[in-house]
Amino acid sequence: MEMYRHTFAEINLDHLAHNIRLLQSSFPQTPFLCPMVKANAYGHGDVQLARFLESLGVKHLGVCLIEEGLLLRNFGVKAEILVFRGFDREGAEKILQYQMTPVVSTWEHIEHLEAAADQPVNIHLKFDTGMNRLGFRPEEAQKIFDRLWQNKKIRLKALVTHLYNGDDALDTQGQSAEQLRQLHAVSQIFKPFNIFCHALNSAGILNLLSLKQKPLPENHPLLLQNWGLRPGLMIYGYNPLEDKSVCQLKPVMTFKSQVATYRRVKAGETVSYGATWKAQRDSVIAVVPVGYADGFHRILSNKASLLFAGHRVPIAGTICMDYLMLDVTDVVGTQDLKKFKDQEVIMFGYGAGGSFLSADEIGTLAQSITWEMLTSVGERVPRVYTGVDARFIHDEVGGE
Ligand SMILES: Cc1ncc(COP(=O)(O)O)c(C=O)c1O
């Protein structure tokens, strides 16, 4: 891979494998384990990760766009690919041509598939149980059953819903519990199809895991049936719940760069656009070649501290399109700057000497969420794969 600027996202495949194996061993009986690799696998590189996930025994993958699924197929991904976004007639044809599984959420979707299919097509059916975004209303269940029962072109395989507040899934009176009860009730109508249901995202899955570690309560909605799993964030190593103790996930991405140059500034001088940072003492400023065009949000200007030589150092001044500056005075002290030539800087992830800066923390400072921090990492930032199987990735996908 050509890289003249040493700013990249290091993707640790051993950590991904750890997170996946944790799911596989915790839920050996699940009817459906479908890691979400939409949005370029949450910024980690979808083709590379999909192929690696297949090598770990993953049989189903979730994307949003038909285009995302096409890319995976074109790179030889064989797993079942679920397409969650809606589609028109043309989209239906592509889905069929590339043997993907549509998640159907409107009557029009059914019509498009019937028109496009010349042999039976497997579908998953989405119900809107409270997110108010996509899916049929539970009240429509019987009507859809009648439409699909003995339908020659459409084979219903599963029912789907999406939790909009999975954090509360332990609360039997909570919003998730209500959503799960609704989908369970709908699934009773569709029993003759021999379907399964999937509803749990990372928050739901981690709550279920914590429930299974205690004496099981009776009739908890999380235990109403053997729910299928659609983990996103957690396979990338982050736990969205407040309680992080349920299991040890390993963050997969380290977003890193290398200091391009240093500036010594005198007390009273300012740094970067708008002069928002003024040196209170004679200071050493590290210029780091990463900016908001790389997905490191400008709102973090003068707010976040990054890892420099394993130490937290504050961002000095406004983040530019291609650069940010760090006040490294406390780390460098009076030492010769040559000692810090090409020093590594971590925007989030693992740094020198066992140091770690969480994308959760950076997300909070950016008034954002971990999902957005990961998916924001820009297209021009190369992804570099590490871990025992990294060679497989580079060889197969031509990354290096
Ligand atoms: C339909 C669907 N299922 C599962 C997920 C995974 O969610 P999470 O990343 O919170 O695990 C998403 C993510 O947005 C989603 O849209």
The ligand as an SDF file (V2000), in Angstrom:
LIG
                    3D

 16 16  0  0  0  0  0  0  0  0999 V2000
  -31.0220   -2.8500   11.6210 C   0  0  0  0  0  0  0  0  0  0  0  0
  -29.7990   -2.7930   12.4790 C   0  0  0  0  0  0  0  0  0  0  0  0
  -29.4720   -3.8830   13.1970 N   0  0  0  0  0  0  0  0  0  0  0  0
  -28.3730   -3.8910   13.9790 C   0  0  0  0  0  0  0  0  0  0  0  0
  -27.5670   -2.7730   14.0990 C   0  0  0  0  0  0  0  0  0  0  0  0
  -26.3600   -2.8340   14.9870 C   0  0  0  0  0  0  0  0  0  0  0  0
  -26.4340   -1.9030   16.0210 O   0  0  0  0  0  0  0  0  0  0  0  0
  -25.2320   -1.7600   17.0610 P   0  0  0  0  0  0  0  0  0  0  0  0
  -24.1000   -1.1590   16.3000 O   0  0  0  0  0  0  0  0  0  0  0  0
  -25.7590   -0.8440   18.0980 O   0  0  0  0  0  0  0  0  0  0  0  0
  -24.9290   -3.1180   17.5610 O   0  0  0  0  0  0  0  0  0  0  0  0
  -27.8920   -1.6120   13.3850 C   0  0  0  0  0  0  0  0  0  0  0  0
  -27.0710   -0.4140   13.5220 C   0  0  0  0  0  0  0  0  0  0  0  0
  -27.4140    0.6910   13.3480 O   0  0  0  0  0  0  0  0  0  0  0  0
  -29.0430   -1.6240   12.5500 C   0  0  0  0  0  0  0  0  0  0  0  0
  -29.3920   -0.5540   11.8320 O   0  0  0  0  0  0  0  0  0  0  0  0
  1  2  1  0
  2  3  1  0
  2 15  2  0
  3  4  2  0
  4  5  1  0
  5  6  1  0
  5 12  2  0
  6  7  1  0
  7  8  1  0
  8  9  2  0
  8 10  1  0
  8 11  1  0
 12 13  1  0
 12 15  1  0
 13 14  2  0
 15 16  1  0
M  END
$$$$
